[in-house]
Amino acid sequence: MDLSISQTPVKEALLRLEADGLVVSEVRRGSVVRLFTLKDVEELYEARILIELDAVGTAFEPSGDHAGVADELSRNLKQHAFHLKRDTLKDLTTALSFDREFHHQLILARDNAVIAAWHQRILTQTHTAYVYLASDTSRVFAEHRDILDALKAGSVAQAKQALERHLIRSRESLLANVGRAERNEPKR
């Protein structure tokens, strides 16, 4: 079947997806969607925990003014809640984008473009694995609210604890699904 599409944009898109760690190119076999292993998930979350906890600790020092960031995170959470209440695939996709944006806003508050770019790549891979493996997102909103409440209260330590709990729970959920996929068990 000929779709009359130039190969150049397709090749460029595949190169970008490969650079983002989402596809694997095999010589003379083409490109395939990357399957995330238990080790991949462990490494992604190790990086996320390191980057995100450092960002919160650095960006939300007690001497700074963080009202703008807190307001942005509050807006994000309201939109996230709205889309979680609805029951369409489009709303789930939108809710997941607000989840990604919440974490990225924490990183952007640190004001380091290099770290923000690293984080964006890691976050894209994590969320791709999460969506592909239909992981549980039911507790995400409440966990994000706990992080935000601690930031608004001026407790960086509590915010970091809430963020670490959230990331560890998220990692465990994804690891369980990767394990089931590797054993070819049905999703729960």
Secondary structure, 3 states (H helix, E strand, C coil): CCCCCCHHHHHHHHHHHHHCCCEEEECCCEEEECCCCHHHHHHHHHHHHHHHHHHHHHHCCCCCCCHHHHHHHHHHHHHHHHHHHCCCHHHHHHHHHHHHHHHHHHHHCCCCHHHHHHHHHHHHHHHHHHHHCCCCCCCHHHHHHHHHHHHHCCCHHHHHHHHHHHHHHHHHHHHHHHHHHHCCCCCC
